[in-house]
Amino acid sequence: MSVHPGRPRRCHGDALTDPTYPPLDTLKPVAPDLWIVDSGPLPGILPLPVRMTVLRLGDGSVWLHSPTRFDEALARSIEAIGPIRHLVAPNIAHWMFLGAWQRRCPAAITWAPPELRRRGQVRRQIEAGALRIDRDLGEQSPEEWAADIRQTVIPGGFGFREIAFFHPVSRSLILTDLVLNLEPRKLPFPLRLPMHLIGATAPDGRAPIYLRLAIRFGGRAASRAAAALVALAPQRVLFAHGAWFEHDATPALRRSLRWLLR
């Protein structure tokens, strides 16, 4: 297994595990005008891989979904595609790297669900001038990308809301935490069984239990949103953590969301 230079690997007995998807912090083409950037691992008890989606809009500008850690070489390679005009925080958890991208791309508009600015840590950073949120994400796609991307709100409780995005030209659905599809072979051995038991492992992982609980508070609206996502019949489903659905994406999405579909 190849490992990005300078990134830690974890040894468990004879097994060498790397939760990420090298090469890291590098543009990887997925479809016309669509790329991903794999990064991580995020620090914590569970070493999570993390992924950004990069999309070139019809006007030639670039839209960054859930920006990962800033890297100057990566920024230059993205700018070779087009000017970075939109930074998207799709839920209340994926915002930690926005500040660095904002400093590098001061003209870019930062979008987020309204609940994000209410988080204490976020509010303090905004007050300190280290972070800004320019526009709220709602039910309808804003005019800046309405011709290129459809969006769907998955509501929940405890301040949670995730915005899902669909790119009709490539038939790609872009999620964040609604699906967690970790590959057991990439996890530290002690975590493999627990992750399997909570249903967060490949081939059809679900959202983690705490997030499923929060989304269930969204009631019928959350179930309708999940059904609407499956009805899009995406050719591929991209998300932030784990192996994205590259093949047979619609059946895989239906299995992953079965806990929410009615």
Secondary structure, DSSP 4 states (H G I P E B T S, - for coil): ----TT---EEETTEEE--S-SSPS-EEEEETTEEEEEEEEESSSS-EEEEEEEEE-TTS-EEEES--S--HHHHHHHHTTS-EEEEE--SSS--TTHHHHHHH-TTSEEEE-GGGGGSHHHHHHHHTTS----EE--SSPPTTTTTT-EEEEEE-STT-EEEEEEETTTTEEE-SSS-EEB-GGGS-HHHHHHHHHTT-BTTS----HHHHHHHHTTHHHHHHHHHHHHHT--SEEE-SEE--B-SSHHHHHHHHTTTT--
